[in-house]
């Protein structure tokens, strides 16, 4: 069954599935360790990453499925794609460094 946007048009599911998988991987690989490092205990250790993961999946669904408009898609110039990949790499590196800071500082 294909995913459909708010207009009922079929939408490519791959971008949504990739973002969802990445959210699960990042939230549950960093989340519990990060929660323990800041002093949380018990259910909060897995509850906080679960809430973050569900929120990320919700935002991804809204952005990549619900409001997607596949009819206006066109080819993106190579220079613009490369610039986007470069910025994504910088942001991803910054997020991973920021998530690692509580593990380095005691």
N, C-alpha and C positions, 0 to 999 in steps of 0.2 A: 504494500500500500504506500504510494508516494506521499510525501509531506505536501501540504497545500497551504498557501498563504491566505490572508484574510479575504482575498477576492475569489478564492477557489482554484487558482492556477497552481499546477504542480511545480514544486521547487526542488532543486538539487539538494539531496540530504547530506552529501559528503562534507561540505564545510561545517554544518551543524554537528555532525558526528565527530569530526576532528577536534573542534573546539571543546565539545563535551568530554571527549577522552582526555584531552590535555588538562581540563579543569579537574577531573577526577585524579589524574596522576599527580598534579602539583598540590592539590589540596590535601590528599592523603599521604603524600610523601613528606611534605614540609609541615603540615598542620599539627599532627600530634607531637612531633619533636618541638615545634615552636611553642605549642601550648604548655608543654612540660617545662620548657626553658623559662617561660614567664611566670611559672608558679601555679598553673592550674592543675587540678586533680580530678579524678573520677570521670563522670560522663562528659564533662566539659572538654576533655582531651580529644574525644572523637566527635562531640556535638558541634564544636566550633568549626572544624573543617567541613563537616556535613552541611552546616548552614551556608558556609562560603561556597561550597560546591553547588548546592541547589540554587543559590542566588546567581552564580555564574552561568549555570545551565539555563535559567530563566531569561537572563539578559541575552544569551546567545540565541535562544529560541525566538525571542521577540525581534532581534536584529536580523537573523539569518533565515528565518522561516516566515514569521507572521507578517513582517513589513517588507519582505523581499519582493522585488519587481523584476522577474527574469526577462520580461519583454524589452527592457531598456538596456540590457547588457550588451556590451560591445568589446572589441579587443582593446586592451589597455596597452599603450606604448611600452616598449621594453625599458626605457629609461625610468618611467614612472613606477614600473613593477620593481626594478632594482632599488630605487630610492625607498620604496615601501618596505622591502625586505631588510634594507640597511637600518631603517628606523625601528622596525620590529625587533631586530637583533639587539639594538642598543637598549630598547625598553625592556626586553626579556632579560638581558644581562643585569640591568639596574634592579629589576624586581628580584632576581635570584640573589644578588648581593645584599639587598635590603632584608630579604628573608633570612639570610645567613648571619646578619649582625648579632641578633640576640644569642646565637650559639657561640660566638667568639668573645662576647663581653660578659663578664661575670661579676 
